Amino acid sequence: MDTSTRILSAAVSDRGLSEKRPQNEDSFLEMNKSGIFAVADGVGGAQAGEVASQMAMEILGEAFINLPTGADAETVMRTAIERANTAIHQMAHELPQLASMATTIVALHIDGSVATIGHVGDSRLYRVDREGDLYRETDDHSVVADEVRAGRMTEEQAENHPSRNVISRALGAEATVDVEIKTIMIEPGTSFLICSDGITRHVADAEIKGVLTFGGDPVDICEYLKGLCYERGAEDNLTAVVVKVSATAAPVDADAETIQFTAPLAIEEDEPTVASARPAFDVVEDQPELLELETRELVTSEVPDVASAIEEKLSEPLPENEVTPEPEIETAPEPSPETKQAYVVPSTPADQPFSMFGGEAEPSETEERSGSLGRIATAVVMLVIGSAIGLGVYHFALAPKAADTPLPQLSEMRSANIPLSAFEENRRAVDKFPAGYVQKNSSPQDAEDYYLVGRAHMLTGDYVKARTALLAARDRLAEADPTNADVLRDDIAILLAVTNDTTIQNMLKKEFEAVKKPANTNANVSSQ
């Protein structure tokens, strides 16, 4: 087998919900090292259908395990399916309890860039290329499909026709069988879905395209398809094998493969199945913190009006008991009579003393001396009193007023509802950088956590993981904070509807592309 490509696969097989089919008669083949994958849908009732489907898987698996080097894959596949038809037909004739058994088969072999497809019946194989285009690589061998190809019935009529489950070709029904085989070229990035009609009766082609285009790893896609079928009734056994081809070469075990049967699994390899070819989102280094702290405004107190306080204090009368003693002033020499005529003399001889006070009355010599001394003393006393008042106003009047005025308390602009605020901040963080949120919150705990992780997966385009997280959130709604419960319930219902409809998913992808979000906001939408 060519090791230039890496093959990742997963499978799911389930009985379904119908009581008419108590046993799972489907089988599947998943052998990465040999590059062979297949699904068989057995018919015949009881255990006959299960026997027929397992025989087909066993013979096909043995053929490709022992595939000779350089052998033609088409020839090996055709020969193996024809031998399976012969063996089933012969056993049905030899054992009466298996008389009506038969099975469909659809098989895929991948060798590098070459894919070989073979099928009989109405089990299908879908291919989605790296551009996201869907191709149904098989044509149903059924009564209604033959009528549609003949132009006697429309696709819509065929979907609801009572004979839509009646196949016109199967392994074991006749001694010989016409096997349809074809070979196509593929590129890395191609995905395949191999499935029984238990899947296609509930999941439309457009939804399959969406799942293979936007889905995560093969394991998640298989579980998602099973979940859709269960939600829509699961009227039949359902089996799906999802295969993804990437360009990275995977190490190949040189040991021989072993075959192990465990109903309803037809062949199981001894190597574990790889879950994913790439991470669910781009890893971004030095990611910013998701939650932003709001900048709060500090409320400051008003500054007291100092000027008004001083003016008010100065206007108050001095206390009566406050008496400032007059200082003793040395006796000045007696002034000459000429200095008593005016307050200011424009020109005063240098030998005459200067007087600030004067009047028309001429007091006596003693009165004149004492009056002059009194006025000078009064001026000095007023100067001292003014200084004292200023100091008193500063130290006593202002301090009490500032103390009497209470300062407003500092406060923060916070919402009264803390859970609601935290939830809204986290939801905005998800919308801002969904891929980073998924990476930082790998272990959700409650309904809010699961909802936010599901929302992040939605925004990155991983609808399979989004649906899983949203269902977990819905199951935990009873434990959610009452403030958030109504919002969670409505949002979860809306997002689940999106994950259930690939048409809406495609529209959503176009909307994201139209608004041209930054690359790190929607890392996975266009990575398929």
C-alpha positions as CSV (number, residue, x, y, z in Angstrom):
1,M,0.0,0.0,0.0
2,D,1.2,3.5,-0.9
3,T,2.2,5.4,2.3
4,S,2.3,8.9,0.8
5,T,-1.1,9.6,2.4
6,R,-2.5,9.2,5.9
7,I,-5.9,7.6,6.3
8,L,-8.0,8.3,9.4
9,S,-11.2,6.5,10.0
10,A,-14.0,5.6,12.4
11,A,-17.1,3.5,12.4
12,V,-20.4,3.2,14.1
13,S,-23.1,0.4,13.9
14,D,-26.3,0.3,15.9
15,R,-29.5,-1.7,16.0
16,G,-31.7,1.4,15.9
17,L,-35.0,1.9,17.7
18,S,-37.4,-0.3,15.6
19,E,-38.8,-3.3,17.4
20,K,-39.2,-5.0,14.0
21,R,-35.4,-5.4,13.9
22,P,-34.4,-6.7,17.3
23,Q,-30.9,-7.6,16.1
24,N,-28.3,-5.6,14.1
25,E,-27.8,-7.4,10.8
26,D,-25.3,-4.8,9.5
27,S,-21.5,-5.4,9.5
28,F,-18.6,-3.2,8.5
29,L,-14.9,-3.4,7.6
30,E,-12.3,-0.8,8.8
31,M,-8.7,-1.7,8.0
32,N,-6.5,1.4,7.7
33,K,-3.2,-0.5,7.1
34,S,-4.7,-2.4,4.2
35,G,-6.7,0.6,3.0
36,I,-10.0,-1.4,2.8
37,F,-13.3,-0.2,4.2
38,A,-16.8,-1.6,3.6
39,V,-20.4,-1.8,4.9
40,A,-22.8,-4.7,4.4
41,D,-26.5,-4.6,5.2
42,G,-27.8,-8.1,5.7
43,V,-31.4,-9.2,4.9
44,G,-33.3,-12.4,5.6
45,G,-34.6,-12.1,9.2
46,A,-33.5,-13.9,12.4
47,Q,-29.7,-14.2,12.2
48,A,-29.6,-14.9,8.5
49,G,-28.9,-11.3,7.5
50,E,-26.1,-11.0,10.1
51,V,-24.5,-14.2,8.8
52,A,-24.6,-13.0,5.2
53,S,-23.1,-9.6,6.0
54,Q,-20.3,-11.0,8.1
55,M,-19.4,-13.6,5.5
56,A,-19.1,-10.8,2.9
57,M,-16.8,-8.7,5.2
58,E,-14.7,-11.7,6.0
59,I,-14.0,-12.7,2.4
60,L,-13.3,-9.1,1.3
61,G,-11.0,-8.4,4.3
62,E,-9.0,-11.6,3.7
63,A,-8.6,-10.7,0.0
64,F,-7.0,-7.3,0.8
65,I,-4.9,-8.5,3.7
66,N,-3.2,-10.9,1.4
67,L,-3.1,-8.5,-1.6
68,P,0.0,-9.3,-3.7
69,T,2.4,-6.5,-4.5
70,G,1.4,-4.8,-7.7
71,A,-2.0,-6.5,-7.9
72,D,-4.9,-4.6,-9.6
73,A,-7.3,-3.4,-6.9
74,E,-10.3,-3.5,-9.2
75,T,-9.7,-7.2,-10.0
76,V,-9.1,-8.2,-6.4
77,M,-12.3,-6.4,-5.3
78,R,-14.5,-7.8,-8.0
79,T,-13.2,-11.3,-7.4
80,A,-13.7,-11.1,-3.6
81,I,-17.2,-9.8,-3.9
82,E,-18.1,-12.5,-6.5
83,R,-16.7,-15.2,-4.2
84,A,-18.7,-13.8,-1.3
85,N,-21.8,-14.0,-3.4
86,T,-21.1,-17.6,-4.3
87,A,-20.4,-18.6,-0.7
88,I,-23.5,-16.9,0.7
89,H,-25.8,-18.4,-2.0
90,Q,-24.4,-21.9,-1.5
91,M,-24.8,-21.7,2.3
92,A,-28.4,-20.4,1.9
93,H,-29.2,-23.5,-0.1
94,E,-27.5,-25.9,2.2
95,L,-29.0,-24.6,5.5
96,P,-32.8,-24.2,5.6
97,Q,-32.7,-21.7,8.5
98,L,-30.6,-19.4,6.2
99,A,-32.6,-19.9,3.1
100,S,-33.6,-16.3,2.6
101,M,-30.3,-14.6,3.6
102,A,-28.6,-12.0,1.4
103,T,-26.7,-8.8,1.9
104,T,-25.8,-5.5,0.2
105,I,-22.2,-4.4,0.1
106,V,-20.3,-1.2,-0.7
107,A,-16.5,-1.2,-0.5
108,L,-13.7,1.4,-0.8
109,H,-10.0,0.7,-1.2
110,I,-7.5,3.5,-1.0
111,D,-3.9,3.3,-2.3
112,G,-2.2,6.7,-2.3
113,S,-4.2,8.9,-4.7
114,V,-6.1,6.0,-6.2
115,A,-9.5,5.0,-4.8
116,T,-11.3,1.8,-6.0
117,I,-15.1,1.5,-5.3
118,G,-17.3,-1.5,-5.6
119,H,-20.9,-2.1,-4.6
120,V,-24.0,-4.2,-4.9
121,G,-27.4,-3.1,-3.5
122,D,-28.6,0.2,-1.9
123,S,-25.8,0.9,0.6
124,R,-24.0,4.0,-0.5
125,L,-20.6,5.7,-0.7
126,Y,-20.3,9.5,-0.6
127,R,-17.2,11.6,-1.4
128,V,-16.5,15.2,-0.5
129,D,-13.4,16.7,-2.2
130,R,-11.1,19.3,-0.7
131,E,-13.3,22.1,-2.1
132,G,-16.3,20.9,-0.2
133,D,-18.2,19.4,-3.2
134,L,-20.3,16.3,-2.6
135,Y,-20.4,13.3,-4.9
136,R,-22.6,10.2,-4.5
137,E,-20.3,7.6,-6.0
138,T,-22.8,4.7,-6.1
139,D,-26.2,4.2,-7.7
140,D,-28.8,2.3,-5.7
141,H,-29.7,-1.1,-6.9
142,S,-33.3,-0.8,-5.8
143,V,-36.8,-0.9,-7.4
144,V,-37.5,2.8,-7.0
145,A,-34.0,3.8,-8.1
146,D,-34.4,1.8,-11.3
147,E,-37.7,3.6,-11.9
148,V,-36.1,7.0,-11.4
149,R,-33.3,6.2,-13.8
150,A,-35.9,5.1,-16.3
151,G,-37.7,8.4,-16.0
152,R,-40.9,6.8,-14.6
153,M,-40.5,8.3,-11.1
154,T,-39.1,11.4,-9.6
155,E,-36.6,11.6,-6.7
156,E,-39.4,13.0,-4.5
157,Q,-41.7,10.2,-5.3
158,A,-39.0,7.6,-4.7
159,E,-38.3,8.9,-1.2
160,N,-41.9,8.2,-0.1
161,H,-42.7,5.1,-2.2
162,P,-43.8,2.0,-0.3
163,S,-41.2,-0.1,-2.1
164,R,-38.2,2.2,-1.5
165,N,-36.5,-0.5,0.7
166,V,-36.8,-3.3,-1.9
167,I,-33.5,-4.0,-3.5
168,S,-33.1,-5.3,-7.0
169,R,-29.6,-6.7,-6.6
170,A,-27.8,-8.4,-3.6
171,L,-25.1,-10.8,-2.6
172,G,-26.5,-14.4,-2.2
173,A,-29.8,-13.8,-3.9
174,E,-28.6,-15.4,-7.2
175,A,-25.8,-17.7,-8.2
176,T,-24.1,-14.9,-10.0
177,V,-24.0,-11.1,-9.3
178,D,-23.2,-8.1,-11.4
179,V,-20.7,-6.0,-9.3
180,E,-20.3,-2.3,-10.2
181,I,-16.6,-1.3,-9.9
182,K,-14.9,2.0,-10.7
183,T,-11.6,3.7,-9.9
184,I,-11.2,7.5,-9.2
185,M,-8.3,9.8,-8.4
186,I,-8.4,11.6,-5.1
187,E,-6.4,14.4,-3.4
188,P,-5.4,14.9,0.2
189,G,-8.3,16.5,2.0
190,T,-10.9,14.1,0.6
191,S,-13.5,12.6,2.9
192,F,-15.7,9.5,2.4
193,L,-18.9,8.2,4.0
194,I,-19.8,4.5,3.5
195,C,-23.2,3.7,5.0
196,S,-26.3,1.5,5.0
197,D,-29.7,2.8,4.2
198,G,-30.4,3.1,7.9
199,I,-28.4,6.3,7.7
200,T,-29.6,7.7,4.3
201,R,-33.3,7.2,5.1
202,H,-32.9,9.8,7.9
203,V,-30.0,12.0,6.7
204,A,-30.3,13.9,3.4
205,D,-27.4,14.3,0.9
206,A,-27.2,18.1,1.7
207,E,-26.8,17.2,5.4
208,I,-24.1,14.6,4.7
209,K,-22.2,17.3,2.7
210,G,-22.4,19.6,5.7
211,V,-21.3,17.0,8.2
212,L,-18.3,15.9,6.1
213,T,-17.3,19.5,5.3
214,F,-17.7,21.1,8.7
215,G,-17.4,18.1,11.0
216,G,-14.4,17.3,13.2
217,D,-12.6,13.9,13.4
218,P,-14.3,10.7,12.1
219,V,-15.3,9.5,15.5
220,D,-17.3,12.7,16.2
221,I,-18.9,12.5,12.8
222,C,-20.0,8.9,13.3
223,E,-21.6,9.8,16.7
224,Y,-23.2,12.9,15.2
225,L,-24.8,10.8,12.4
226,K,-26.1,8.2,14.9
227,G,-27.6,11.0,17.0
228,L,-29.4,12.5,14.0
229,C,-30.9,9.0,13.2
230,Y,-32.0,8.5,16.8
231,E,-33.7,11.9,16.9
232,R,-35.6,11.0,13.7
233,G,-36.7,7.6,14.7
234,A,-33.8,5.2,13.8
235,E,-36.3,2.9,11.9
236,D,-33.6,0.6,10.7
237,N,-30.2,-0.8,11.6
238,L,-27.7,2.0,10.9
239,T,-24.0,1.7,10.1
240,A,-21.5,4.3,8.9
241,V,-17.7,4.3,8.2
242,V,-16.1,7.7,7.8
243,V,-12.7,7.9,6.1
244,K,-10.5,11.0,5.8
245,V,-7.4,11.2,3.6
246,S,-4.6,13.7,4.5
247,A,-1.1,14.3,3.0
248,T,0.9,13.5,6.1
249,A,2.4,10.0,6.0
250,A,1.6,7.8,9.0
251,P,4.0,5.1,10.3
252,V,3.1,1.7,9.0
253,D,3.3,-1.4,11.2
254,A,5.3,-4.1,9.5
255,D,3.6,-6.9,11.5
256,A,0.9,-8.9,9.7
257,E,-2.7,-7.8,10.4
258,T,-5.0,-10.1,12.3
259,I,-8.7,-10.6,11.9
260,Q,-11.1,-10.7,14.8
261,F,-14.9,-11.0,14.6
262,T,-17.1,-9.4,17.2
263,A,-20.7,-9.0,16.0
264,P,-21.7,-6.7,14.4
265,L,-18.1,-5.8,13.6
266,A,-16.9,-7.9,10.7
267,I,-13.2,-7.4,10.8
268,E,-11.2,-5.4,13.4
269,E,-7.5,-4.6,13.1
270,D,-5.0,-4.9,16.0
271,E,-4.0,-1.2,15.6
272,P,-5.9,1.6,17.2
273,T,-8.0,4.0,15.1
274,V,-6.6,7.5,14.8
275,A,-9.2,10.0,15.8
276,S,-8.2,13.2,14.0
277,A,-5.9,14.4,11.2
278,R,-5.7,18.0,12.5
279,P,-6.6,20.0,15.6
280,A,-10.1,21.4,15.9
281,F,-8.7,24.9,15.7
282,D,-5.5,26.8,14.9
283,V,-3.2,27.1,17.9
284,V,-2.3,30.7,18.4
285,E,0.8,31.6,20.4
286,D,0.7,34.3,23.0
287,Q,-3.0,34.5,23.1
288,P,-4.5,37.5,24.8
289,E,-6.6,37.1,28.0
290,L,-10.2,36.4,27.1
291,L,-11.8,38.5,29.9
292,E,-11.2,42.2,29.9
293,L,-11.3,44.2,33.2
294,E,-13.4,47.4,32.9
295,T,-11.7,50.7,33.9
296,R,-13.7,52.2,36.8
297,E,-14.0,56.0,37.3
298,L,-13.1,57.2,40.8
299,V,-15.6,59.6,42.4
300,T,-13.7,62.4,44.2
301,S,-15.0,64.7,46.9
302,E,-15.5,68.5,46.3
303,V,-12.7,70.8,47.6
304,P,-14.1,73.2,50.3
305,D,-14.3,76.9,49.3
306,V,-11.3,78.2,51.3
307,A,-11.8,81.8,50.2
308,S,-15.4,81.9,51.4
309,A,-14.4,80.3,54.7
310,I,-11.8,83.0,55.4
311,E,-14.1,85.8,54.4
312,E,-16.8,84.4,56.7
313,K,-14.4,84.1,59.6
314,L,-13.1,87.6,59.1
315,S,-16.6,89.0,59.2
316,E,-17.1,87.6,62.7
317,P,-16.6,90.1,65.6
318,L,-13.6,89.5,67.9
319,P,-14.4,88.1,71.3
320,E,-14.8,90.7,74.0
321,N,-12.4,88.9,76.3
322,E,-9.6,89.0,73.8
323,V,-7.5,92.1,74.8
324,T,-4.1,92.6,73.3
325,P,-1.8,94.6,75.6
326,E,-0.2,97.7,74.1
327,P,3.5,97.3,73.7
328,E,5.8,99.9,75.3
329,I,7.2,102.3,72.8
330,E,10.3,104.3,73.3
331,T,9.8,108.1,73.5
332,A,10.5,109.8,70.2
333,P,12.1,113.3,70.1
334,E,9.7,116.2,70.0
335,P,8.8,117.2,66.5
336,S,9.0,120.7,65.2
337,P,5.7,122.7,64.7
338,E,6.1,122.5,61.0
339,T,5.5,118.7,61.0
340,K,2.0,119.1,62.4
341,Q,0.3,120.7,59.4
342,A,-0.3,117.7,57.0
343,Y,-0.3,113.9,56.6
344,V,2.3,114.0,53.9
345,V,4.7,116.7,53.2
346,P,5.9,116.8,49.5
347,S,9.3,118.1,50.4
348,T,10.7,117.6,53.8
349,P,14.0,119.0,54.8
350,A,16.5,116.3,55.8
351,D,16.8,117.8,59.3
352,Q,13.1,117.7,60.0
353,P,11.4,114.6,61.4
354,F,8.5,113.1,59.4
355,S,5.0,112.7,60.9
356,M,2.1,110.5,59.6
357,F,-0.6,112.2,61.7
358,G,-1.7,115.9,62.0
359,G,-4.7,118.1,62.4
360,E,-5.9,121.7,62.5
361,A,-6.1,121.8,66.4
362,E,-2.8,122.3,68.0
363,P,-2.6,120.1,71.1
364,S,-0.4,120.7,73.9
365,E,3.1,119.3,74.0
366,T,2.2,116.5,76.3
367,E,-1.0,115.6,74.4
368,E,0.8,115.8,71.1
369,R,3.4,113.3,72.3
370,S,0.9,110.9,73.8
371,G,-1.5,111.1,70.7
372,S,1.3,110.2,68.4
373,L,2.4,107.3,70.5
374,G,-1.2,106.0,70.8
375,R,-1.7,106.1,67.0
376,I,1.5,104.2,66.4
377,A,0.6,101.7,69.1
378,T,-2.9,101.2,67.6
379,A,-1.4,100.5,64.1
380,V,1.0,97.9,65.6
381,V,-1.9,96.3,67.6
382,M,-4.1,96.0,64.5
383,L,-1.3,94.4,62.5
384,V,-0.8,91.8,65.3
385,I,-4.5,91.2,65.5
386,G,-4.8,90.7,61.8
387,S,-2.0,88.2,61.8
388,A,-3.6,86.3,64.7
389,I,-7.0,86.2,62.9
390,G,-5.4,84.8,59.8
391,L,-3.6,82.0,61.7
392,G,-6.7,81.2,63.7
393,V,-8.8,80.9,60.5
394,Y,-6.3,78.6,58.9
395,H,-5.7,76.4,61.9
396,F,-9.2,76.4,63.5
397,A,-11.8,77.6,61.1
398,L,-10.9,75.5,58.0
399,A,-10.0,72.3,59.7
400,P,-13.3,71.8,61.5
401,K,-15.3,72.6,58.3
402,A,-13.4,70.1,56.3
403,A,-13.9,67.5,59.0
404,D,-17.7,68.3,59.2
405,T,-18.0,67.7,55.5
406,P,-18.2,63.9,54.9
407,L,-16.2,62.6,51.9
408,P,-18.2,60.5,49.5
409,Q,-17.3,56.9,49.5
410,L,-15.4,55.4,46.5
411,S,-17.7,53.2,44.4
412,E,-17.4,50.9,41.4
413,M,-19.8,50.7,38.5
414,R,-20.8,47.1,38.9
415,S,-24.0,45.3,38.0
416,A,-26.1,44.1,40.9
417,N,-26.2,40.7,39.3
418,I,-22.7,39.1,39.5
419,P,-23.6,35.8,37.7
420,L,-25.3,37.6,34.8
421,S,-22.3,40.0,34.4
422,A,-19.8,37.1,34.4
423,F,-21.9,35.1,31.9
424,E,-22.2,38.1,29.5
425,E,-18.5,38.8,29.7
426,N,-17.6,35.2,28.9
427,R,-20.1,35.1,26.0
428,R,-18.5,38.2,24.5
429,A,-15.1,36.6,25.0
430,V,-16.3,33.6,23.0
431,D,-17.6,35.7,20.1
432,K,-14.3,37.7,20.1
433,F,-12.0,34.7,20.0
434,P,-13.8,31.3,19.8
435,A,-10.9,29.1,19.0
436,G,-8.9,30.4,21.9
437,Y,-11.8,29.9,24.2
438,V,-12.1,26.3,23.3
439,Q,-8.4,25.8,23.9
440,K,-8.6,27.4,27.4
441,N,-11.8,25.7,28.5
442,S,-11.3,22.0,27.7
443,S,-13.1,20.8,30.9
444,P,-16.5,22.5,31.1
445,Q,-18.4,21.9,34.4
446,D,-21.9,23.3,34.3
447,A,-24.6,24.3,31.8
448,E,-23.1,27.8,31.2
449,D,-19.6,26.3,30.5
450,Y,-21.0,23.7,28.1
451,Y,-23.1,26.3,26.3
452,L,-20.1,28.6,25.9
453,V,-17.9,25.8,24.5
454,G,-20.7,24.8,22.1
455,R,-21.1,28.4,21.0
456,A,-17.3,28.6,20.4
457,H,-17.4,25.3,18.3
458,M,-20.3,26.8,16.3
459,L,-18.2,29.9,15.5
460,T,-15.2,27.8,14.4
461,G,-17.4,25.7,12.1
462,D,-17.1,22.4,14.1
463,Y,-20.8,21.6,14.2
464,V,-20.3,18.0,15.5
465,K,-18.5,19.1,18.7
466,A,-20.9,22.0,19.0
467,R,-23.9,19.8,19.1
468,T,-22.3,17.5,21.7
469,A,-21.5,20.4,24.0
470,L,-24.9,22.0,23.5
471,L,-26.7,18.7,24.4
472,A,-24.7,18.5,27.5
473,A,-25.6,22.0,28.4
474,R,-29.3,21.3,27.8
475,D,-29.1,18.3,30.2
476,R,-27.7,20.6,32.9
477,L,-30.2,23.4,32.6
478,A,-31.9,22.5,35.9
479,E,-28.6,23.3,37.7
480,A,-28.0,26.6,35.9
481,D,-28.2,30.0,37.6
482,P,-31.9,31.1,37.4
483,T,-30.8,34.5,36.0
484,N,-29.2,32.7,33.0
485,A,-31.6,29.8,32.6
486,D,-34.0,31.4,30.2
487,V,-31.3,32.8,27.9
488,L,-29.5,29.5,27.9
489,R,-32.7,27.6,27.1
490,D,-33.5,29.8,24.1
491,D,-30.0,30.0,22.7
492,I,-29.4,26.2,23.0
493,A,-32.6,25.5,21.1
494,I,-31.6,27.8,18.3
495,L,-28.0,26.5,18.0
496,L,-29.1,22.9,18.1
497,A,-31.5,23.7,15.2
498,V,-28.5,25.0,13.3
499,T,-26.4,21.9,14.0
500,N,-29.3,19.8,12.7
501,D,-29.6,21.5,9.3
502,T,-26.6,21.7,6.9
503,T,-28.5,24.2,4.7
504,I,-28.4,26.7,7.6
505,Q,-24.8,25.8,8.3
506,N,-23.8,26.6,4.7
507,M,-25.7,29.9,4.9
508,L,-23.9,30.7,8.2
509,K,-20.6,30.0,6.6
510,K,-21.3,32.4,3.8
511,E,-22.3,35.1,6.3
512,F,-19.1,34.7,8.2
513,E,-17.2,35.0,4.9
514,A,-19.2,38.1,4.0
515,V,-18.4,40.1,7.1
516,K,-14.7,39.1,6.8
517,K,-14.0,38.4,10.4
518,P,-10.3,38.4,11.4
519,A,-8.5,35.2,10.8
520,N,-8.0,34.4,14.5
521,T,-11.7,34.8,15.2
522,N,-13.0,32.1,13.0
523,A,-10.0,29.8,12.6
524,N,-11.7,26.7,11.2
525,V,-14.6,27.8,9.0
526,S,-12.5,27.6,5.8
527,S,-9.9,25.1,6.8
528,Q,-11.6,22.1,5.3
